[in-house]
Amino acid sequence: MRAPLRALTLAAVAGGAALGYSSILERNWFALRQAEVPVLAAGTEPLRVLHLSDIHLTPGRHRLLSWLRSLDALAPDLVVNTGDSIAHEQAVQPLLEALGPLLDRPGVFVFGSNDLYSPIPANPLRYLWDTSAKKHSRHVPDLPWAELGTGMAAAGWMDANNARGRVKAGGLDIEVGGVHDSHIHRDRYEEIAGPADPTADLRLGVMHSPEPQIMDLFAADGYDLLLAGHTHGGQVRVPGYGTLVTNCGIEPERASGLHRHPAEGPPDRPWLHVSAGLGTSPWAPFRFACRPEATLLTLVPRIG
């Protein structure tokens, strides 16, 4: 075999192996991340927050549903779902059943664009120079987002889409402010604007897409902790380099995990957790060096 042909053959084999690994193995290799966030007042008991995002549920995702069912064993005090939970019209009931006893715990949710609009085919490479915002130029949602929201709200979870309210969890009084998905211009921060209540034990800001302009508003109003999803952590990372794209305004260095917002500034600026999420679009069913995840955040008293 000539050298060029051998090289092409090896490249094809390596590419096929990488595609198989990312679409079959890693896509179903769910990870539980854990982190401590020093955000509570001195003397406050820790609060366990389970952050779920970007489940993108479609029929047949039995491993994903089974893993979701197992999360109640973590005994979180509060569950926060930052959107893109479904990607198919028949996904609502299986998702609610998989959440199961988690719905009996205090919870908060917002929607992402894929809760409203069914996914459409797209070239994944376009995310290197563009975002998916233009894919959602349709005016009429075609997914049962209202049924999804009714199911979570009926269980007692707070609907935080452009809403502000209070949640009791773990013995703490939590003020929650949330916005609908900025990625499809449904955020209405003006409807929740104003200083967060300094008497609350925790001031929690919830959104789907971590757009810096919206997070700046939460920070200016005095929120302690911001939770978001949407980025999939980049979905495909380059080992030794990291995230290539975020599909929104946040920089790749903060595409997932625990950070501060703004990235630099005073020590009392809010903490930010961006979830890499649990699913993928059915039109891009792969992950590489970026395992699907949920995160258990343990909120503890501030240092000093």
C-alpha positions as CSV (number, residue, x, y, z in Angstrom):
1,M,0.0,0.0,0.0
2,R,1.4,3.3,-1.0
3,A,2.1,5.8,1.8
4,P,-0.6,8.4,0.8
5,L,-3.2,5.7,0.6
6,R,-2.1,4.2,3.9
7,A,-2.4,7.6,5.5
8,L,-5.9,8.1,4.1
9,T,-6.9,4.7,5.3
10,L,-5.6,5.4,8.8
11,A,-7.3,8.8,8.9
12,A,-10.6,7.2,7.9
13,V,-10.3,4.5,10.5
14,A,-9.4,7.1,13.2
15,G,-12.3,9.3,12.2
16,G,-14.7,6.5,12.3
17,A,-13.5,5.4,15.7
18,A,-13.8,9.0,17.0
19,L,-17.4,9.3,15.6
20,G,-18.4,6.0,17.1
21,Y,-17.0,6.9,20.5
22,S,-18.5,10.4,20.6
23,S,-22.0,9.3,19.3
24,I,-22.4,6.0,21.2
25,L,-20.1,5.9,24.2
26,E,-19.5,9.5,25.4
27,R,-23.0,10.7,24.6
28,N,-24.3,8.1,27.1
29,W,-21.5,8.4,29.6
30,F,-23.3,10.7,32.1
31,A,-21.2,12.5,34.8
32,L,-22.2,14.0,38.1
33,R,-20.1,17.1,38.8
34,Q,-19.9,18.5,42.3
35,A,-18.7,21.9,43.5
36,E,-18.9,24.0,46.6
37,V,-20.0,27.6,46.3
38,P,-19.1,30.0,49.2
39,V,-22.2,32.2,48.8
40,L,-24.2,32.0,52.1
41,A,-24.0,34.1,55.2
42,A,-21.8,32.9,58.1
43,G,-23.4,30.3,60.3
44,T,-25.9,29.1,57.6
45,E,-26.3,25.4,57.0
46,P,-25.2,24.1,53.6
47,L,-27.8,24.0,50.8
48,R,-27.6,21.3,48.1
49,V,-28.7,22.5,44.7
50,L,-29.1,20.0,41.8
51,H,-28.6,21.9,38.5
52,L,-30.1,20.2,35.4
53,S,-29.9,21.6,31.9
54,D,-30.2,20.8,28.2
55,I,-31.7,17.3,28.5
56,H,-33.0,17.6,24.9
57,L,-35.2,14.5,25.4
58,T,-36.3,12.4,22.4
59,P,-38.0,9.0,22.4
60,G,-35.7,6.1,23.0
61,R,-33.2,7.7,25.3
62,H,-33.6,5.0,28.0
63,R,-30.2,5.3,29.5
64,L,-30.7,9.1,29.9
65,L,-34.1,8.5,31.5
66,S,-32.7,5.9,33.9
67,W,-29.9,8.1,34.9
68,L,-32.2,11.0,35.6
69,R,-34.3,8.7,37.9
70,S,-31.2,8.0,39.9
71,L,-30.6,11.6,40.8
72,D,-33.2,11.8,43.6
73,A,-30.8,9.6,45.7
74,L,-28.6,12.7,46.0
75,A,-31.3,14.3,48.2
76,P,-31.0,17.8,46.9
77,D,-32.7,20.6,48.8
78,L,-33.5,22.5,45.6
79,V,-33.6,21.5,41.9
80,V,-33.0,24.1,39.1
81,N,-33.7,23.2,35.5
82,T,-32.3,25.8,33.1
83,G,-34.1,24.7,30.0
84,D,-34.0,22.8,26.7
85,S,-35.6,19.9,28.4
86,I,-37.3,18.4,25.3
87,A,-36.7,18.0,21.6
88,H,-39.7,16.0,20.6
89,E,-43.5,16.4,20.9
90,Q,-43.7,13.0,22.7
91,A,-41.0,13.8,25.3
92,V,-43.0,15.6,28.0
93,Q,-44.5,12.7,29.9
94,P,-41.4,10.5,29.9
95,L,-39.4,13.4,31.2
96,L,-41.9,14.2,34.0
97,E,-41.9,10.5,35.0
98,A,-38.1,10.3,35.0
99,L,-37.9,13.4,37.2
100,G,-40.2,11.5,39.5
101,P,-39.6,12.3,43.2
102,L,-37.4,15.2,42.2
103,L,-40.6,17.0,41.4
104,D,-41.6,16.6,45.0
105,R,-38.7,18.7,46.1
106,P,-38.5,22.5,45.8
107,G,-37.7,23.4,42.2
108,V,-37.3,26.3,39.7
109,F,-37.4,26.2,35.9
110,V,-37.0,28.3,32.8
111,F,-37.4,27.4,29.2
112,G,-34.9,27.2,26.4
113,S,-35.6,27.7,22.7
114,N,-35.7,23.9,22.1
115,D,-38.6,23.6,24.6
116,L,-40.6,25.6,22.1
117,Y,-39.2,24.8,18.7
118,S,-38.4,21.4,17.3
119,P,-34.8,20.9,16.2
120,I,-34.0,21.3,12.5
121,P,-31.1,19.9,10.5
122,A,-28.0,22.1,10.5
123,N,-24.3,21.8,9.6
124,P,-22.5,21.6,13.0
125,L,-19.5,23.4,11.5
126,R,-21.5,26.6,11.2
127,Y,-21.2,27.1,14.9
128,L,-17.5,28.0,14.3
129,W,-18.7,31.4,12.9
130,D,-22.3,31.7,13.8
131,T,-24.9,30.8,16.5
132,S,-28.1,28.9,16.2
133,A,-30.3,32.0,17.0
134,K,-31.4,32.3,13.3
135,K,-32.7,28.7,13.3
136,H,-35.5,29.9,15.6
137,S,-37.0,32.5,13.3
138,R,-40.3,30.6,13.3
139,H,-43.1,32.5,15.0
140,V,-45.3,29.7,16.2
141,P,-43.9,27.1,18.7
142,D,-44.4,23.5,17.6
143,L,-43.4,21.7,20.8
144,P,-45.7,21.2,23.9
145,W,-43.9,23.7,26.1
146,A,-47.0,24.6,27.9
147,E,-47.7,21.0,28.9
148,L,-44.1,20.8,30.1
149,G,-44.4,23.9,32.2
150,T,-47.8,22.9,33.6
151,G,-46.4,19.6,34.7
152,M,-43.4,21.1,36.6
153,A,-45.5,24.0,38.0
154,A,-48.3,21.6,39.1
155,A,-45.6,19.7,41.2
156,G,-44.8,23.0,42.9
157,W,-41.7,24.1,40.9
158,M,-41.5,27.9,40.3
159,D,-41.9,29.0,36.8
160,A,-39.2,31.7,36.6
161,N,-39.6,32.7,32.9
162,N,-39.5,36.5,33.2
163,A,-40.7,36.1,36.8
164,R,-39.5,36.9,40.3
165,G,-40.6,35.1,43.5
166,R,-39.6,33.3,46.6
167,V,-38.8,29.6,47.2
168,K,-38.2,27.9,50.6
169,A,-35.6,25.2,50.5
170,G,-33.4,23.6,53.1
171,G,-34.8,26.0,55.7
172,L,-33.6,29.0,53.6
173,D,-35.6,31.9,52.2
174,I,-34.5,32.2,48.5
175,E,-35.4,35.1,46.2
176,V,-35.4,33.9,42.6
177,G,-35.3,36.0,39.5
178,G,-35.4,34.4,36.1
179,V,-35.7,35.2,32.4
180,H,-36.9,33.3,29.4
181,D,-34.4,32.4,26.7
182,S,-32.3,35.4,25.4
183,H,-31.2,33.3,22.4
184,I,-34.6,33.8,20.9
185,H,-35.2,37.2,22.3
186,R,-37.9,36.2,24.8
187,D,-36.0,37.6,27.8
188,R,-37.8,40.5,29.5
189,Y,-35.5,41.5,32.3
190,E,-37.4,44.8,32.7
191,E,-40.3,42.7,34.2
192,I,-38.1,41.5,37.1
193,A,-35.7,44.5,37.4
194,G,-34.8,46.1,40.7
195,P,-32.5,45.4,43.6
196,A,-32.7,41.9,45.0
197,D,-34.0,41.7,48.6
198,P,-31.0,42.0,51.0
199,T,-33.0,40.1,53.7
200,A,-33.2,36.9,51.7
201,D,-30.8,34.1,52.6
202,L,-29.9,33.7,48.9
203,R,-30.6,35.7,45.8
204,L,-30.7,33.3,42.8
205,G,-30.7,34.3,39.1
206,V,-31.8,31.7,36.6
207,M,-31.6,31.8,32.8
208,H,-31.1,29.4,29.9
209,S,-28.4,31.2,27.8
210,P,-25.5,32.9,29.7
211,E,-25.5,36.1,27.8
212,P,-23.2,38.7,29.4
213,Q,-25.6,41.6,29.0
214,I,-28.3,39.8,31.0
215,M,-25.8,38.5,33.6
216,D,-24.6,42.1,34.0
217,L,-28.2,43.1,35.0
218,F,-28.5,40.3,37.5
219,A,-25.1,41.3,39.0
220,A,-26.1,45.0,39.2
221,D,-29.3,44.0,41.1
222,G,-27.3,42.2,43.7
223,Y,-27.9,38.5,42.9
224,D,-25.5,36.1,44.6
225,L,-25.6,33.1,42.3
226,L,-26.4,32.8,38.5
227,L,-27.3,29.4,36.9
228,A,-27.4,28.8,33.1
229,G,-27.0,26.2,30.5
230,H,-27.3,26.3,26.7
231,T,-23.6,26.0,25.8
232,H,-23.3,22.2,26.1
233,G,-19.8,23.0,27.3
234,G,-18.9,23.4,23.6
235,Q,-20.1,19.8,23.0
236,V,-16.9,19.0,21.2
237,R,-13.7,20.0,22.9
238,V,-10.1,19.7,21.7
239,P,-8.0,17.9,24.3
240,G,-5.2,20.2,25.5
241,Y,-7.1,23.2,24.1
242,G,-10.7,23.2,25.3
243,T,-13.9,24.6,24.1
244,L,-14.2,25.9,20.5
245,V,-17.6,27.4,20.5
246,T,-20.3,28.5,23.0
247,N,-23.3,29.3,20.7
248,C,-23.8,32.6,22.7
249,G,-22.0,35.6,24.0
250,I,-20.1,34.0,26.8
251,E,-16.4,33.3,26.1
252,P,-15.2,29.7,25.7
253,E,-13.2,29.8,29.0
254,R,-16.5,30.0,30.9
255,A,-18.6,27.7,28.7
256,S,-19.1,25.3,31.6
257,G,-18.3,25.0,35.3
258,L,-18.1,27.4,38.2
259,H,-16.9,31.0,37.6
260,R,-17.6,34.5,38.7
261,H,-19.4,37.2,36.7
262,P,-17.9,39.4,35.5
263,A,-14.8,37.3,35.0
264,E,-12.8,40.0,36.7
265,G,-14.0,42.5,39.2
266,P,-14.8,43.1,42.9
267,P,-14.8,40.1,45.3
268,D,-18.5,40.4,46.0
269,R,-19.6,39.9,42.3
270,P,-21.9,36.9,41.8
271,W,-20.9,33.3,41.3
272,L,-21.9,31.8,37.9
273,H,-22.5,28.1,37.1
274,V,-22.9,27.1,33.5
275,S,-24.0,23.5,33.0
276,A,-22.6,21.5,30.0
277,G,-26.0,19.8,30.0
278,L,-27.2,16.2,29.6
279,G,-28.2,16.0,25.9
280,T,-27.6,17.0,22.3
281,S,-29.6,18.0,19.4
282,P,-30.9,14.9,17.6
283,W,-29.3,16.3,14.5
284,A,-25.9,16.4,16.2
285,P,-25.9,13.3,18.5
286,F,-22.3,13.3,19.7
287,R,-20.0,14.7,22.3
288,F,-16.2,14.6,22.4
289,A,-14.1,15.3,25.5
290,C,-17.2,16.9,27.0
291,R,-19.3,14.3,28.9
292,P,-23.0,15.0,29.5
293,E,-23.5,16.1,33.0
294,A,-25.6,17.3,35.9
295,T,-24.1,19.2,38.8
296,L,-24.7,19.1,42.6
297,L,-23.7,22.4,44.0
298,T,-23.2,22.6,47.7
299,L,-23.7,26.2,48.8
300,V,-21.7,27.0,52.0
301,P,-20.9,30.2,54.0
302,R,-18.7,32.8,52.4
303,I,-15.0,32.7,53.2
304,G,-14.2,35.4,55.6
